[in-house]
Amino acid sequence: MRTVIALIAATSALAATAAPALAQGPGRGDRYEERPRGSYEQSCRNINVRRGEITAECRDRRGRWQWSTASADCREMENQDGRLVCVRGGGRPGGPGGPGSGWGGGRGADAVIFEHAGYGGRAYEVRGDMPDFTQIGFNDKASSIQIRRGEWELCDDIYFRGRCWRVSADMGLFPRDMNDRVSSIRRIR
């Protein structure tokens, strides 16, 4: 009987450690990439490196979690007030749009949409209704979302037309009929 209980406990522990690895694994056609070294690993979580970019949720000076994206082409990186910053070996801070453009940081965002499954790739902070993703170069590219506040409606056509889905919790991978098809988003609650 003790052997059976020990076997069940070991299997449960193995499943618990394997689940995060699967959730952070690469998507179709992606490959695992090494993350840069640095002190950011002590103050950031949900660290994901994919296609040359690192995305993480990092604590700022006030203790709030902020999303940040930067080039992973860096030897050493640190968290500077909730932002990933390369301190040695190249890299560019703030991700594709640069600091303050809606890419990275996470300050005041009600939701964060991601280009890839598992909250990877480019991240865009949603602070209100966005009727047209083509304006930010994100049309038909979103694959995951993190919800900070509220309930949201995501639609497969601009100006909240076409097929729409309601989302009120984080989704690490959109369903097949929604993946890479979102063109607009609005808060409904």
HELIX and SHEET records of a PDB file:
HELIX    1   1 ARG A    2  ALA A   23  1                                  22    
HELIX    2   2 SER A   39  GLN A   42  5                                   4    
HELIX    3   3 PHE A  133  ILE A  136  5                                   4    
HELIX    4   4 ILE A  158  PHE A  160  5                                   3    
SHEET    1   A 3 CYS A  44  ARG A  50  0                                        
SHEET    2   A 3 GLU A  53  ARG A  59 -1                                        
SHEET    3   A 3 TRP A  65  SER A  71 -1                                        
SHEET    1   B 2 GLU A  76  GLN A  80  0                                        
SHEET    2   B 2 ARG A  83  ARG A  88 -1                                        
SHEET    1   C 3 GLY A 120  VAL A 126  0                                        
SHEET    2   C 3 ALA A 111  HIS A 116 -1                                        
SHEET    3   C 3 SER A 144  ILE A 147 -1                                        
SHEET    1   D 3 ARG A 161  VAL A 167  0                                        
SHEET    2   D 3 TRP A 152  ASP A 157 -1                                        
SHEET    3   D 3 SER A 184  ARG A 187 -1                                        
END                                                                             
